[in-house]
Amino acid sequence: MGSKKPRPPKTPALRVLDAAGVAYELQPYDYVPRGGARASSAALGAPLHQVVKTLVMQDQDGKPLVVCQHGDREVSTKALARALGRKSVEPCTPETAQRHSGYQVGGTSPFGLRKAMPVYVEASVFALDVIWINGGARGLLVKLGPQVLVEVLGAVPVEASQ
């Protein structure tokens, strides 16, 4: 008898996707601390440009927001602030990001957030057929269509690449 890999736990993100009737594919991988999108891309054989990272940021008033960006690009906080009409935007500390999202850094999903926050997505993500995005746990991505970000989260496209 062969042993089956244990099924990942139902995270808040997966519960939101299931409740919305979203078709997705679970993509578990061996998590690498500080490996980010490059490590998950390599582990899954997914194109780095299609692995979408989820970042918790805040504006000049400390109001949190979520940004989803291609794995092979960086967010320009100046371009993002301009696009959002804010004075400034900066990444949250890991502790603050976890408090806002309910997820550990490295396992942050835009789905099933603890606190309601606006979600902004690099506009070019929507030109992709599929994306791999965090499923709410370290070592767990979900493969789905990028339009789900708008349909389920009301995500807003922005130009925020460096």
Protein Blocks (a to p, Z undefined) as FASTA:
>chain_A
ZZddddddddfklmmmmmnopacddddddddehklmmlmmmmnopafklpccddddddfk
opacdddddfkbccdfklmmmmnopabdcdddfklmmmmnopaehiacfehpabdcdddd
dfklmmpmbdcddehiahiacdddfklmmmmnopacddfbZZ
